[in-house]
Amino acid sequence: MLIFLETDRLTLRRFTEADEDNLVELDGDPEVMRFLSGGRPTPREEVRSRILPALFRQYGQGPDFGFWAAEEKSTGRFLGWFHFRPYKNGPRDGDIELGYRLRRSAWGRGYATEGSRALIHKGFTDLGVERVVAETMTANTASRRVLEKAGLTLVRTFHREGLDAVEGSEHGVVEYALIKADWKPELEEL
């Protein structure tokens, strides 16, 4: 098991083939998928044939960026995932996108903020990252709050094709960002 980073309560590691059931369960929860697919679960075959291979391909692009399985450090329980990767949808080259998806049982416990802050810290101190960006649905107030607690600020609101079936899509998508020069690592402990 290749560990990417650890926090006080989390271990972020590479995905393996053995994570298929974890991903099927995570993406099978309608509440987890509410702002992503309108609550529609991801079929097991799609996890096996498309999602896992895509995760593994990202590891082939280098050890520093990709998708990381999130486990509770004290129990080893799978909580979800974080990603920290080149930003595909952005207008600026070199931006790194932060994202996460956690089981409902992990919501409201600070894991999303803790993992996000740790990835931002690693990016700015070890990986040469200059700007971190993240997107979420405008209506996803819980995710927006996590991004704000992680130090990102609202950049823009826009509309993305293909989200018509998702509740709140009429309000669009928000992009948040943090540049290294504005990062305040001393506030991470608060």
N, C-alpha and C positions, 0 to 999 in steps of 0.2 A: 504494500500500500504506500503510494507516494504522497506524503503530506506536503501541501503547499504552504500553509501557515496555521498557527494556533493562536487562540486568544485565551482569556481566562476560562471561558465556558465552551468554546467551539474548536473543532478541528475541521479544516478545509483540506480535502484530499482529492486526488484524481478519481474519476469514475472508473468502474470496472464493469465487465459483463454481468457480474453478480448484482448490480444495481437495477436491473430491469424491473424487478418487483417493486422496488422503492419508487421508481419513476412512474410506474403504472398507478400505484396507490396515490402518489402526490397529484398527478394529473387527472386522477379519477374523482377527486373531490370537487363537486360543482362550485363550492364557495372559493376554493383556490383558483379555479379557472374562470370565475365570474367576469373579470375584466380582461381576460385573454381570449376566451372563446365563447363568451356568453354562458359559461357553465357546462359546456359540452366536454365530456372526458376525452382524453387522447387514447385511442385504441392501442392495445398491447402490441399489435403488429407494427404500428407506426413507431412506437418506442423502440422496438427491436430493429426494424429495418431502416429507419430514418434518423431518429433522435440520437440513440447511442452511437451509431457510426459518425454522426456529425460532431459529437462531443470528442470522440477519439481523434478525428481528423484535426481538430484544433490543437490537440497536444503535439501533433506532428509539426506544427508551425513554430514551436519553441516552448520552453518550459515555464515561461513567465506569465502567459495569458491563456485564458480559456474558461471552462466551466469547472466548478469545484463542488463536490458533494459536501454538504455541511452535516456534521455529526455533533451531538452533545458530547462534550469531552468526558464527563463523569460516567456516562452510561454507554456510549458508542451508538446511541440511537440516531437513525437517519432523520434529519429535520427538514431537508430540502437541498437547495443549491444556491450558489452565488456565481455570477460570472463577472469577469474583468477581462475585457477583450477589445481589440480595435473596433471603433465605432463605425459600423457599416452605413448608417443612415445620415451621418453628419456631414456638414458642409466643409469641415476642416480636417485635413490630414493630421494624423498623430493623436487625435483624441482617443481616449480609452473609455469604453462604456462599462458602467457598473450596473448590475442587475441582480435580482434574487427572486426566489420562489420558495416559500416555506409552508410546511404542513400547518393546518389550522391550529393544532395543539401547540405550536410554537409561537403563534401570534401573541402580541401584547406582552412578551417577556423580554424584549430588548435584544433578541438575537439578530434581527435584521440590521439594527443600528450598529451593534457590536461588530458584526461581520463586515458591514460597509465601511466603517471607520478603519478597521484593520487593513482592508484592501487598499483604501486610499492612502493610508500611512505607508504601506509597503510600496505602492506605486510611486509616491513622491520621494521616498527615502532610498529605495533600493533599485527601482526599475526605470528611472529616468522619465517618468510620466510628467507632463507639463499641464495637462487638462483632463479632468474626469467629467463625464457626462452621464446622465441617466434619463430615462423616459418612463412615464406612466400615464394612465388615463387621467384626465382632469378630474373625473369623478372619484378616483381612488384616493380619498383623503388620507387614509392610513399610510399608504405608500409614500405619498407626498410628505407627510410628517416625518417619516424615517429619513428621507433624503435631506430634509431641512436639518434634522438633528445630526446628520452626518456631515453637515457643513456646506451642502450644495445650495445654490440659489436659483430661483426661477429665471429662465432665459427667454422662453417663448411658449406660446400655445399654437398648435397647428392641427390640421386634420389629416388623417392617414386613410388611404383606401383600404377596404376590406374589413373594417371594424363595424359595419352596419348592424350586425346581429348582436353586438355587445351593448349591454345597458350602459347608458351614459355617453355613448360614442358621439352623440350630437354636440357634446361639449369639447370634444377633441382630445388631443394628447398634449402633455406638458413636457418640456425639456428643462432639466436642471443641469447646472455645471459648477465646477470648482476649479480654479486655476491654482497652480502651486504657490504663486506669489500671495494669494489671499488665504491660504491654508493656515489654520491656527492649531497646531498639534497640542498646545498646552490646554486647549478647551476639550480635548478628547476624554479627559478624565472626569469631567463634570457630569 
